[in-house]
Amino acid sequence: MTASEPVVKVENLVKYFPVKAGVFSRTVGFIKAVDGVSFNIPAGGTYGLVGESGCGKSTIGRTILKLLEPTGGRVYFKNKDVFALNKADLRVLRREMQIIFQDPYGSLNPRMSVGEAIGESLSEHGIATGKEKRERVEHMLEICGLAPFHYRRFPHEFSGGQRQRICIARALALNPQFLIADEPISSLDVSIQAQIINLLEDLQAEFGLTFLFISHDLSVVKHISDRVGVMYLGALVEDAPKKELYRNPLHPYSQALLSAVPVMDPTFKKERIILKGDVPSPAKPPTGCRFHTRCQYMVERCRVEMPPLRDVGGNHFVACHLVEKG
Amino acid sequence: MSKTRQPAALIPRFFPRRREREQVLTPGKIIWSRFRRNKLAMISMYLILAMTLLAIFAPLLTPYDRDATNIMNKHQPPSRQHWLGTESMGRDVLTRTLYGGRVSLTVGIVASSIAVVIGIVLGSLAGYYGKLVDTLIMRLTDVVLSFPFLALAIVVAAILGPSIYNTMLVIGFLSWTTTCRLVRGQFLSIKQAEYIEAARALGIRELPTIYRHMLPNAFAPILISATLLTASAILVEAALSFIGLGVVPPIPSWGNMLEPARNYTVVKLYWWMWLPPGLMIFLAVLGINLIGDGLRDALDPRLKR
């Protein structure tokens, strides 16, 4: 990792959702959405979190911001324990950590004009009101590739890409340092995706933002991240610098994922690794290594013993018994 | 890092820089334009508007005093002096019908407002906070819903005495349950919306979240239920006044003007005494209900454009 002190430290984050059943809604079990995830993001860096649907990526994003109540673990933002803060302090901290959501249609209040939506947090936090607020909002609109005259318009007049720009402007209005992008482009057209990615990169350069970029799109993650974590069934299976991971994926799951990325060369014949079976239920994850039910290299040890995430050199962490330290 | 980055100032500007008073399509305008296309609802709106104006300007429209009795002049059929004749105390029926509109419409609006305000407050508390608060409020609505309405109205009238205000209060305090359940249901679904999560992430406090983000989005069903409640409140007021437990004479309301029609002779011989107020109740309730239907269609997000 780079020399700079991490801005965001996630330590052993756990989030279980209780499964309730019966007349008295007794808790009969837990969906282990996130089960002991740790990673660090240095200042100004971008951490990419990849994994298939339902592996707990978005839950991590929301739990870090305490939009979901964590079950266990710690999150430090600039050495402040986010989960230990009281309501008022957390509200102050919210200025510095923001999130943009996947669905730009659902994440804008349809009855609030664009200007109000972006400016709301400014007046709520007592940062700017009246004319000053309006100027700041118009400035944000311009930075995000919209126009000041959009101030009075309503979300229904905008396309998906424009709405995502509004969401970005809203998140950045408070001038945060840390931005979680929860699949910000997966509901957009491919041509618009590139625009939004470029916008995010520009904004990162301009404001020195630290990113947690959650996506299932490996090529986008490869483009934008400095370091990538691969998730499977609520846990990280591999955590490595981007180049290292894409050149030399060590975990069988990462290998399978990467083999599915299309290559822009029709003559290149790549060997696809096709995984057998389905993802097991996160309510009853397999014993030992979570991936052993689908792993082609599975040995007896994988069935009983959970492999820890260990350093195999060069800042490359893998959770697999079979990868040698080297 | 070999990313191709442009400075932010060079981000292509898709829109010309301009600030003008251009037309902004607010959600309100869209709803209004959809509502306007509904002929029946528009006619009803003008009808109710006309009724309201007639009631407001009643003193300017008739030369007669509302309560001026003249026994010598009773049971007059419609004539040039008394367009709708006179009733058994010789009072002008047209005058009393106009003034009666004041009472009936006011009771309808005030009673439904009381109901809607209670419904919104309790419904949003139940829907937003859930758990124990929700259970308590929902059980309370069950209890209120199971009150026998008329029996309670009679008890209240017996204890407090029948009056306009008591009628409003009784109707208001007994009919908030539907609105409450409606608002609760809306809040339960709106609470899951991503813009509520975004508001939380932005550090917007609970109360502003409720009134800036949740209530405006629950506005459509609230408005519809408010109109329908007004119509039913007018009907209930008429029923209570008809049996003498609502608005008491000499103050006229459409309901208590119908009261003489309990007598068969009146029904048979003096149609002008009961037909005007009866017709007004009918038109007002029909009109308000049609407006409600029109609003429902205009506000339904599933019917695009």
Interface residues (C-beta under 8 A of the other chain):
Chain A: R62 L65 L67 L90 R91 V92 R94 R95 Q98 I99 F101 D103 G106 S107 L108 N109 P110 R111 M112 S113 E120 S121 E124 H125 E142 I143 G145 L146 A147 P148 F149 H150 R152 R153 F154 H156 E157 C167 R170 A171 L174 N198 L199 E201 D202 L203 A205 E206 H223 D226
Chain B: M1 K3 R5 Q6 P7 A8 I11 P12 R13 F14 F15 P16 R17 R18 R19 E20 E22 V24 L25 T26 P27 I30 A193 E194 Y195 E197 A198 A199 R200 A201 L202 G203 I204 R205 P208 R212 H213 P216 N217 F219
